């Protein structure tokens, strides 16, 4: 509730006909101040006229007035600068640390505003703002897509930046972790990330001339060689178990705990065993994928060739251990490569460009998303049915960001469309 009240205050959506303190003094808001995202009062440097006198200071907002004392503000000098306490429920007076009483006001907004907000956050349909979306102009839609796709790129980039800090600026190691996570395709992304982190790339490079040893390290750390099953007739599996036992002892390796791999309802080519074998392939002869991505400079054909791989040897006719299959197809299909370009390559370009000040690379990330076809999923379908033109991965990424970060958590007040509906409702008061 406080979040909604802060929103109403920031965007001046209060009812101006009932602005007075609880002791009857008239209030006029000249400037609501600037929202504070850190510790301290909610809004800084507000300008408020109370009973004809101009006050300049900070504003604190609570649902109940008693929250002031409950949060310890009555003993915190940081809140002595508050010139107005704004509440929904006036159930107690509030005071500064020196005992001075702070002006307090109950903030009202229009019934239509409350009704619209309630309809948005309590709606049973997945997209309650569908009508409003369909009425947006093409310019408004384009601007919305651009801002939300950029927000999604930045959000993905934060994970990459965290890797960069952990690996002290080693971009190839960062790329290795990012690739591993991408190969999980959401379902197995977390175990893939933990697997890659458990095997330093510098150590893997010592065995880059042996795909067998690389697979032993990866499958062993993945917990997929824990129980040697003799008598299965799978000699390769038994050899991997033996090799991993030796390498584990040599490097004092510790397996990540609680590794759970999911393969239920997956197509065989998407099984985690195949993806792990593919990860080993990328380290064979030395991992330099990040350099190759930079050299491709956003060229779609060149980037696709980096991921168009056919597995050989054991994994040419196996999707998992113990069970031989027909000769397998390419390790990654076109749609899978599209997902990797969207979720791995574009964010790498964006964060690398931002980090080193190469804004051509930042633009390369955006251009790549604009060239790629949109994803096809339920979320994209929702926004398409609402009249959004989803003609690129840039647009589909924007809709995913909107739905996951605003629609699901009901953060309508922070969404462009939600704000538009609420402002219209306030005008109709």
C-alpha positions in Angstrom: 0.0 0.0 0.0 2.8 2.4 0.8 4.2 1.8 -2.7 0.9 3.0 -4.2 0.8 6.0 -1.9 4.4 7.0 -2.9 3.4 6.7 -6.5 0.3 8.9 -5.9 2.5 11.5 -4.2 5.3 11.4 -6.8 2.9 11.8 -9.7 0.6 14.3 -8.0 -2.5 12.1 -8.2 -4.0 13.2 -4.9 -7.4 14.8 -4.6 -6.6 18.6 -4.3 -10.0 19.4 -2.7 -9.1 17.9 0.6 -5.5 19.0 1.3 -5.2 19.8 5.0 -3.3 18.6 8.1 -5.1 16.6 10.8 -5.4 19.8 12.8 -7.2 21.7 10.0 -4.3 23.7 8.5 -4.6 24.2 4.7 -1.9 22.4 2.6 -0.6 23.3 -0.8 2.0 21.1 -2.5 4.4 23.3 -4.6 6.9 20.5 -5.2 6.5 16.9 -3.9 10.3 16.4 -3.8 12.5 13.7 -5.3 12.0 10.1 -4.5 14.7 8.6 -2.3 15.7 5.0 -3.0 18.1 4.7 -0.1 17.8 4.9 3.7 16.0 8.0 5.1 12.7 9.8 4.3 10.8 8.8 1.1 11.1 12.2 -0.6 13.8 14.9 -0.4 13.6 18.6 -1.0 9.9 19.0 -1.1 8.3 22.5 -1.0 5.0 22.7 0.9 2.9 25.6 2.0 1.1 24.9 5.3 -1.3 27.5 6.6 0.3 30.1 4.4 3.9 29.4 5.5 6.5 27.8 3.1 8.3 24.8 4.3 11.3 23.2 2.5 12.4 19.7 3.6 11.6 16.0 3.4 8.4 14.0 3.3 7.7 10.6 4.8 4.8 8.3 3.7 3.2 5.5 5.7 0.0 3.6 5.5 -0.7 4.0 9.2 0.7 6.9 11.3 1.7 4.5 14.0 4.3 3.0 11.5 6.4 6.1 12.3 7.2 4.8 15.8 7.1 1.2 14.7 9.9 1.9 12.3 11.9 3.7 14.9 11.7 7.2 13.2 10.9 8.9 16.5 14.4 8.2 17.7 16.2 8.7 14.3 17.7 12.2 13.7 17.6 11.5 10.0 13.8 12.0 10.1 14.0 15.3 12.0 14.0 17.1 8.6 10.5 15.7 7.7 8.1 18.6 7.2 5.0 16.5 6.4 4.0 13.0 7.3 1.5 11.6 4.7 -0.7 8.7 5.8 -3.8 6.7 4.8 -4.8 6.0 8.4 -4.4 8.8 11.0 -4.1 6.7 14.2 -1.5 8.6 16.1 0.5 11.9 16.2 4.2 11.8 15.3 7.1 13.7 16.8 10.8 14.6 16.0 13.5 13.4 18.4 13.3 16.7 20.3 9.6 16.2 20.9 8.3 18.7 18.3 5.1 17.5 16.6 5.3 17.0 12.8 2.4 18.1 10.6 0.4 15.1 9.4 -2.0 14.8 6.5 -4.3 12.1 5.3 -3.9 11.8 1.5 -7.0 11.1 -0.6 -7.2 10.1 -4.2 -10.2 9.8 -6.4 -12.6 6.8 -6.1 -12.1 6.2 -9.8 -8.4 6.0 -9.3 -8.8 3.4 -6.5 -11.3 1.5 -8.7 -8.9 1.4 -11.7 -6.0 0.3 -9.6 -8.0 -2.5 -7.9 -9.2 -3.7 -11.3 -5.6 -3.8 -12.6 -4.0 -5.7 -9.7 -6.9 -8.0 -8.9 -7.9 -8.9 -12.5 -8.2 -12.6 -13.2 -7.2 -12.2 -16.9 -3.5 -12.2 -17.8 -3.4 -8.9 -19.5 -6.0 -6.5 -17.9 -4.6 -3.5 -19.7 -5.2 -5.1 -23.1 -7.7 -2.5 -24.2 -5.3 0.3 -23.4 -2.4 -1.4 -25.3 -4.5 -1.7 -28.5 -5.3 2.1 -28.3 -1.7 3.1 -28.2 -0.2 5.0 -31.1 2.5 3.3 -33.2 5.0 5.9 -31.8 4.0 5.0 -28.2 4.3 1.3 -28.9 7.7 1.7 -30.5 9.0 3.8 -27.6 7.6 1.3 -25.1 9.3 -1.6 -26.9 12.6 0.2 -27.1 12.7 1.1 -23.4 11.6 -2.4 -22.2 14.1 -4.2 -24.5 16.9 -2.0 -23.2 15.8 -2.7 -19.6 15.9 -6.4 -20.3 19.4 -6.2 -21.8 20.6 -4.2 -18.8 19.0 -6.8 -16.4 20.8 -9.7 -18.2 24.0 -7.7 -18.2 24.0 -7.4 -14.4 24.6 -11.2 -14.2 27.5 -10.9 -16.6 28.9 -8.0 -14.7 28.9 -10.1 -11.6 30.8 -12.8 -13.4 33.3 -10.2 -14.6 34.0 -9.1 -11.0 34.4 -12.7 -9.9 36.8 -13.5 -12.7 38.7 -10.3 -12.5 38.0 -9.1 -16.0 38.7 -12.4 -17.8 36.1 -12.1 -20.6 36.7 -15.7 -21.9 35.9 -17.1 -18.5 32.8 -14.9 -18.3 31.8 -16.1 -21.8 32.3 -19.7 -20.7 30.0 -19.3 -17.7 27.4 -17.4 -19.8 27.5 -20.0 -22.6 27.0 -22.8 -20.0 24.0 -21.0 -18.5 22.6 -20.4 -22.0 22.9 -24.1 -22.9 20.5 -24.8 -20.0 17.8 -23.1 -21.9 16.1 -22.0 -18.7 15.2 -25.5 -17.5 18.8 -26.4 -16.6 20.4 -23.0 -16.5 21.2 -23.0 -12.8 23.0 -26.4 -12.7 24.8 -25.5 -15.9 26.1 -22.3 -14.3 27.2 -24.1 -11.2 28.9 -26.8 -13.3 30.9 -24.3 -15.3 31.9 -22.4 -12.1 33.2 -25.6 -10.6 35.8 -26.0 -13.4 38.2 -23.1 -13.9 38.8 -22.5 -17.6 42.5 -22.3 -17.0 42.4 -25.9 -15.7 40.2 -27.0 -18.6 42.7 -25.6 -21.0 45.3 -28.0 -19.7 43.2 -30.8 -21.2 41.9 -29.0 -24.3 43.7 -31.5 -26.6 41.6 -34.3 -25.2 37.8 -34.3 -25.7 37.7 -37.4 -23.6 39.3 -35.8 -20.6 37.1 -32.7 -21.0 34.0 -34.8 -21.0 35.2 -36.7 -18.0 35.7 -33.5 -16.1 32.3 -32.0 -17.1 30.2 -35.2 -16.7 31.9 -36.0 -13.4 31.4 -32.6 -11.9 27.8 -32.7 -13.1 27.3 -35.7 -10.9 26.5 -37.9 -13.9 29.4 -40.3 -13.3 28.8 -40.9 -9.6 27.8 -44.6 -9.8 29.9 -46.7 -12.3 27.5 -49.2 -13.7 29.5 -52.2 -14.9 27.8 -54.8 -17.0 25.8 -52.2 -19.0 28.0 -52.7 -22.0 28.8 -49.0 -22.1 32.5 -49.1 -22.2 32.8 -45.3 -22.8 30.9 -44.5 -19.7 33.1 -46.8 -17.6 36.2 -45.2 -19.1 34.9 -41.7 -18.2 34.2 -42.8 -14.6 37.8 -44.1 -14.3 39.3 -40.9 -15.8 37.2 -38.6 -13.7 38.2 -40.4 -10.5 41.8 -39.8 -11.5 41.3 -36.1 -12.4 39.1 -35.4 -9.4 41.9 -36.6 -7.1 44.6 -34.8 -9.1 42.9 -31.4 -8.8 41.1 -32.0 -5.5 37.8 -31.2 -7.2 34.6 -30.7 -5.2 31.4 -31.4 -7.0 28.6 -28.8 -6.7 26.0 -30.0 -4.2 22.4 -30.8 -5.1 22.8 -30.9 -8.9 19.4 -31.8 -10.3 19.2 -32.2 -14.1 15.8 -32.2 -15.8 15.0 -34.0 -19.0 11.3 -34.7 -18.6 9.2 -33.8 -21.6 12.3 -32.7 -23.5 13.2 -33.6 -27.0 16.2 -35.9 -26.9 18.5 -33.4 -28.7 17.9 -31.0 -25.7 18.9 -33.5 -23.0 21.5 -32.2 -20.6 23.9 -35.0 -21.6 24.0 -33.6 -25.1 24.4 -30.0 -23.9 27.3 -31.0 -21.6 29.0 -32.8 -24.5 28.6 -29.6 -26.5 30.2 -27.5 -23.8 33.2 -29.9 -23.9 33.4 -29.4 -27.6 33.7 -25.6 -27.2 36.7 -26.0 -24.9 38.4 -28.5 -27.2 41.6 -26.9 -28.7 41.2 -23.9 -26.4 38.1 -21.8 -25.5 38.2 -18.6 -27.5 34.5 -18.1 -28.2 34.4 -14.6 -26.8 37.2 -13.5 -29.2 35.3 -15.1 -32.0 32.1 -13.3 -31.1 33.9 -10.0 -31.0 35.5 -10.7 -34.4 32.1 -11.5 -35.9 31.0 -7.9 -35.1 27.4 -8.7 -35.0 27.3 -10.4 -38.5 24.4 -12.9 -38.1 25.8 -15.5 -40.5 29.2 -15.5 -38.9 27.7 -15.8 -35.4 25.5 -18.7 -36.5 28.5 -20.6 -37.8 30.1 -20.4 -34.3 27.2 -22.5 -32.9 26.5 -24.8 -35.8 28.2 -27.9 -34.4 27.9 -31.6 -35.1 29.0 -33.8 -32.2 31.3 -36.7 -33.1 32.4 -39.9 -31.5 30.2 -41.3 -28.8 27.7 -38.4 -28.9 27.1 -38.8 -32.6 24.7 -41.6 -31.8 23.8 -41.1 -28.2 21.5 -38.7 -26.4 22.3 -40.2 -23.0 24.5 -42.9 -21.5 23.7 -46.6 -21.9 21.3 -46.2 -24.8 22.4 -46.0 -28.4 20.2 -44.1 -30.8 20.1 -43.3 -34.5 22.8 -40.9 -35.8 22.0 -37.6 -34.2 21.4 -34.3 -36.0 23.2 -31.0 -35.4 23.8 -30.3 -31.7 21.8 -27.1 -31.9 18.9 -26.4 -34.3 18.2 -23.0 -35.8 15.7 -22.0 -33.1 18.1 -23.0 -30.3 20.9 -20.9 -31.9 18.4 -18.0 -32.1 17.8 -18.3 -28.4 21.6 -18.3 -27.7 22.1 -15.2 -29.9 19.3 -13.5 -28.0 20.1 -14.5 -24.4 23.9 -14.8 -24.6 25.5 -13.0 -27.5 23.5 -9.8 -27.5 24.0 -9.2 -23.7 27.7 -9.9 -24.1 28.0 -7.3 -26.8 26.0 -4.9 -24.7 27.9 -5.3 -21.5 31.3 -5.4 -23.2 30.6 -2.2 -25.1 29.3 -0.5 -21.9 32.3 -1.7 -19.9 35.0 -0.6 -22.3 33.3 2.5 -23.6 32.8 1.0 -27.1 29.3 2.2 -28.0 29.5 0.6 -31.4 29.3 -2.7 -29.6 26.4 -1.5 -27.6 24.6 -0.7 -30.8 25.7 -4.0 -32.3 23.7 -5.7 -29.5 20.6 -3.8 -30.3 21.0 -4.2 -34.1 21.4 -8.0 -33.6 18.1 -8.2 -31.7 16.4 -6.1 -34.3 17.6 -8.5 -37.1 16.6 -11.7 -35.3 13.1 -13.1 -35.6 10.9 -12.8 -32.5 10.5 -15.7 -30.1 7.3 -17.7 -30.4 5.8 -18.3 -27.0 2.7 -17.7 -24.9 3.8 -14.2 -23.7 4.5 -12.9 -27.2 1.1 -14.3 -28.2 -0.6 -12.3 -25.4 0.8 -9.0 -26.6 0.3 -9.8 -30.3 -3.4 -10.4 -29.6 -3.4 -7.0 -27.8 -2.3 -5.2 -31.0 1.4 -5.1 -30.5 3.5 -5.6 -33.6 6.1 -8.2 -32.5 8.4 -8.4 -35.6 11.8 -8.9 -34.1 13.6 -10.4 -31.1 14.0 -6.9 -29.7 10.2 -6.6 -29.6 9.7 -10.1 -28.2 12.3 -9.5 -25.5 10.4 -6.3 -24.5 7.1 -8.2 -24.0 8.9 -10.8 -21.9 10.4 -8.1 -19.7 7.0 -6.4 -19.3 5.2 -9.6 -18.4 7.8 -11.1 -16.1 8.8 -7.8 -14.3 5.5 -5.9 -14.2 2.5 -8.1 -15.0 3.3 -11.1 -12.9 4.3 -9.1 -9.7 1.4 -6.7 -10.3 3.7 -3.6 -10.6 1.2 -1.8 -12.7 2.1 1.6 -11.2 5.6 1.3 -12.6 4.5 0.2 -16.0 3.9 2.8 -18.8 0.5 1.4 -19.6 -0.5 1.1 -15.9 0.5 4.7 -15.3 -1.5 5.8 -18.4 -4.6 4.1 -17.2 -4.3 5.4 -13.6 -3.7 9.0 -14.8 -6.8 8.8 -17.0 -8.7 7.5 -14.0 -7.6 10.4 -11.9 -8.6 12.9 -14.5 -12.1 11.5 -14.5 -12.5 12.1 -10.7 
